[in-house]
Amino acid sequence: MVVVILRLLIVNPLFLLLREDKSLYEGLLTRYSDKLKKFKIFQYVGSTNTLTIPVLPQLRSLSLYSVNRSEALALLHASKDTLVDLVITAVKLPDPSELRDLKLPNLKNLDLSTVDSSVALSLLKSNMQTITKLSLCKVKLVGDEIGNILMPNLSSLQLTNVNSAAAVALITSHADNIIDLTVDYEDPTDLDIGNVELPNLKQLHMQWLDRSDAFVLIRAGWATLIELGIEDVEINKEDLEELYIPNLQTLNLTHSDEFYDYSRFSNYVYIQKE
């Protein structure tokens, strides 16, 4: 069964959910190869033959979900000169050596989920000078290795279920640049982050963090923070009473069991309780 959803709008996106029809896949890519700016492909199982991927000279956004490793690599090379946004989820990419020299000169937003750590490191090392937003989900990284990759333009860091050592290394090594920080876990997690200053932090979201780590991050960016989200973090009334964030405008709290008086944060605070 083949399901194809095709939309050609101003930004020319192409979305494919393909299972077996190689000719249809290749035909659509070839027909629109010189126009496509966004391309998403889901669960391509395909035949035993490697697909022919045309050059995609205008592609700016590429999303790969559970696709074959050979097609994933071919698509990366076909669009490497123009890619700005790259999402890779549950793709077993080729040997990391094949990615080591894959430079994406315009890459700004990199989103990796459930990929091998060596693949993640190769992509980060090759493109660390241009990345401004990094999202990692369920990627196991070694703290020492990731801590040595410095991304001078990184301003947004989204970490979901990333091992503690790697999370701490990424936060501390980019502390001066981070504006938007998300640290989310599915279960209670102790980062043991220690002291850190985040002098430019404006947005902070945390889920299932240890209480002490949560307050280390809040205090690290208290002077510049304007948006704060706290989910499933054990805080109490006394914690909030001793905390003052002078520029806070948006406050999102979820799964809070007690009633707190939040009026001291000013009239501009937006509170969401679920």
SULCOR-V157937 format. One record per residue. PHI is phi in degrees with one decimal (999 if undefined). D_FIRST is the distance of its C-alpha to the first C-alpha in whole Angstrom. Layout:
phi:PHI d_first:D_FIRST
phi:PHI d_first:D_FIRST
This chain:
phi:999 d_first:0
phi:-122.5 d_first:4
phi:-120.7 d_first:7
phi:-124.9 d_first:10
phi:-116.2 d_first:13
phi:-119.7 d_first:16
phi:-135.0 d_first:20
phi:-116.9 d_first:23
phi:-114.0 d_first:26
phi:-59.3 d_first:29
phi:-89.2 d_first:28
phi:53.6 d_first:25
phi:-86.9 d_first:22
phi:-128.1 d_first:19
phi:-117.4 d_first:16
phi:-128.0 d_first:13
phi:-122.4 d_first:10
phi:-121.5 d_first:8
phi:-122.8 d_first:7
phi:-135.0 d_first:7
phi:-81.6 d_first:8
phi:-63.1 d_first:12
phi:-64.5 d_first:14
phi:-66.0 d_first:12
phi:-56.6 d_first:13
phi:-66.2 d_first:17
phi:-63.8 d_first:17
phi:-65.1 d_first:17
phi:-63.2 d_first:19
phi:-65.6 d_first:21
phi:-62.7 d_first:22
phi:-111.3 d_first:23
phi:-60.1 d_first:24
phi:-86.7 d_first:28
phi:-114.5 d_first:27
phi:-61.9 d_first:25
phi:-115.4 d_first:27
phi:-131.9 d_first:24
phi:-144.1 d_first:21
phi:-124.1 d_first:18
phi:-133.4 d_first:16
phi:-119.9 d_first:14
phi:49.3 d_first:12
phi:-83.3 d_first:12
phi:-95.3 d_first:12
phi:67.1 d_first:12
phi:-95.4 d_first:14
phi:-77.3 d_first:17
phi:-86.4 d_first:18
phi:-70.2 d_first:20
phi:-73.6 d_first:18
phi:-90.9 d_first:21
phi:-106.0 d_first:22
phi:-77.1 d_first:24
phi:-66.4 d_first:27
phi:-116.8 d_first:27
phi:-71.9 d_first:30
phi:-117.1 d_first:30
phi:-67.8 d_first:27
phi:-111.1 d_first:29
phi:-133.4 d_first:27
phi:-129.9 d_first:24
phi:-124.1 d_first:22
phi:-118.3 d_first:20
phi:-125.6 d_first:18
phi:53.3 d_first:17
phi:-103.2 d_first:16
phi:-61.9 d_first:18
phi:-63.8 d_first:22
phi:-67.4 d_first:22
phi:-69.3 d_first:20
phi:-60.4 d_first:22
phi:-64.8 d_first:25
phi:-63.4 d_first:24
phi:-66.4 d_first:23
phi:-63.5 d_first:26
phi:-69.3 d_first:29
phi:-68.9 d_first:27
phi:-124.4 d_first:28
phi:-61.9 d_first:31
phi:-79.9 d_first:34
phi:-122.5 d_first:33
phi:-60.9 d_first:31
phi:-110.9 d_first:32
phi:-118.7 d_first:30
phi:-134.3 d_first:28
phi:-120.8 d_first:25
phi:-129.4 d_first:24
phi:-129.2 d_first:23
phi:52.5 d_first:22
phi:-116.4 d_first:22
phi:-86.7 d_first:24
phi:-72.9 d_first:25
phi:-64.0 d_first:27
phi:-49.3 d_first:31
phi:-53.9 d_first:33
phi:-61.7 d_first:35
phi:-74.8 d_first:33
phi:-103.0 d_first:33
phi:-57.3 d_first:36
phi:-106.5 d_first:37
phi:-82.9 d_first:34
phi:-96.2 d_first:36
phi:-114.0 d_first:34
phi:-62.0 d_first:38
phi:-110.8 d_first:36
phi:-67.3 d_first:34
phi:-120.4 d_first:36
phi:-117.1 d_first:33
phi:-120.9 d_first:31
phi:-125.2 d_first:29
phi:-120.9 d_first:28
phi:-137.3 d_first:27
phi:53.9 d_first:27
phi:-120.6 d_first:27
phi:-64.5 d_first:30
phi:-62.7 d_first:33
phi:-66.9 d_first:34
phi:-67.4 d_first:32
phi:-59.9 d_first:33
phi:-63.1 d_first:36
phi:-62.6 d_first:36
phi:-65.3 d_first:34
phi:-68.5 d_first:37
phi:-63.9 d_first:39
phi:-72.7 d_first:38
phi:-129.2 d_first:38
phi:-67.5 d_first:40
phi:-74.8 d_first:42
phi:-110.4 d_first:40
phi:-67.4 d_first:38
phi:-110.7 d_first:39
phi:-133.2 d_first:37
phi:-125.9 d_first:35
phi:-121.3 d_first:33
phi:-125.9 d_first:32
phi:-135.7 d_first:30
phi:54.0 d_first:31
phi:-113.7 d_first:32
phi:-88.1 d_first:35
phi:-123.9 d_first:38
phi:-87.4 d_first:41
phi:-55.7 d_first:44
phi:-64.5 d_first:46
phi:-70.1 d_first:43
phi:-71.0 d_first:42
phi:-67.6 d_first:45
phi:-88.3 d_first:46
phi:-96.7 d_first:43
phi:-102.3 d_first:45
phi:-108.3 d_first:43
phi:-64.1 d_first:46
phi:-106.6 d_first:44
phi:-69.2 d_first:42
phi:-122.1 d_first:43
phi:-125.3 d_first:40
phi:-128.8 d_first:39
phi:-118.4 d_first:36
phi:-119.1 d_first:36
phi:-128.2 d_first:34
phi:53.4 d_first:34
phi:-96.9 d_first:36
phi:-55.5 d_first:39
phi:-56.6 d_first:42
phi:-60.5 d_first:44
phi:-68.2 d_first:41
phi:-61.1 d_first:41
phi:-62.6 d_first:45
phi:-62.4 d_first:45
phi:-66.2 d_first:43
phi:-66.8 d_first:45
phi:-69.8 d_first:48
phi:-76.6 d_first:48
phi:-123.1 d_first:46
phi:-58.1 d_first:49
phi:-71.0 d_first:51
phi:-104.2 d_first:47
phi:-67.8 d_first:45
phi:-105.5 d_first:45
phi:-125.0 d_first:42
phi:-131.5 d_first:41
phi:-123.9 d_first:39
phi:-131.6 d_first:39
phi:-121.2 d_first:37
phi:-137.0 d_first:37
phi:-87.8 d_first:35
phi:-135.6 d_first:38
phi:-53.5 d_first:42
phi:-134.9 d_first:43
phi:-107.2 d_first:46
phi:-82.6 d_first:46
phi:53.2 d_first:49
phi:-76.3 d_first:49
phi:73.3 d_first:53
phi:-85.1 d_first:55
phi:-150.8 d_first:53
phi:-114.8 d_first:53
phi:-120.8 d_first:51
phi:-69.5 d_first:53
phi:-118.1 d_first:50
phi:-66.5 d_first:48
phi:-120.3 d_first:47
phi:-123.5 d_first:44
phi:-139.3 d_first:43
phi:-128.4 d_first:41
phi:-136.3 d_first:41
phi:-137.9 d_first:40
phi:55.8 d_first:41
phi:-88.1 d_first:44
phi:-60.7 d_first:47
phi:-54.0 d_first:49
phi:-64.5 d_first:52
phi:-66.0 d_first:49
phi:-58.7 d_first:48
phi:-76.5 d_first:51
phi:-61.2 d_first:52
phi:-69.2 d_first:49
phi:-63.4 d_first:50
phi:-65.9 d_first:54
phi:-64.9 d_first:53
phi:-125.6 d_first:51
phi:-57.6 d_first:54
phi:-72.3 d_first:56
phi:-115.4 d_first:53
phi:-65.5 d_first:50
phi:-119.0 d_first:49
phi:-137.9 d_first:46
phi:-134.3 d_first:45
phi:-122.0 d_first:43
phi:-126.7 d_first:43
phi:-131.4 d_first:41
phi:57.0 d_first:42
phi:-111.6 d_first:45
phi:-76.9 d_first:48
phi:-115.6 d_first:51
phi:-132.2 d_first:54
phi:-60.1 d_first:56
phi:-63.6 d_first:58
phi:-59.2 d_first:56
phi:-72.1 d_first:55
phi:-68.5 d_first:59
phi:-91.1 d_first:60
phi:-106.7 d_first:57
phi:-131.6 d_first:57
phi:-119.4 d_first:55
phi:-63.6 d_first:57
phi:-108.3 d_first:54
phi:-64.5 d_first:51
phi:-117.1 d_first:50
phi:-127.4 d_first:47
phi:-129.2 d_first:46
phi:-114.8 d_first:43
phi:-121.4 d_first:44
phi:-129.4 d_first:42
phi:60.2 d_first:42
phi:-89.3 d_first:46
phi:-96.4 d_first:48
phi:-114.9 d_first:51
phi:-93.5 d_first:53
phi:-120.6 d_first:54
phi:-93.6 d_first:56
phi:-96.1 d_first:54
phi:-62.4 d_first:57
phi:-68.0 d_first:58
phi:-81.1 d_first:55
phi:102.1 d_first:56
phi:-76.5 d_first:55
phi:-95.7 d_first:52
phi:-75.7 d_first:50
phi:-103.6 d_first:47
phi:-114.6 d_first:47
phi:-117.5 d_first:43
phi:-117.6 d_first:44
phi:-122.3 d_first:41
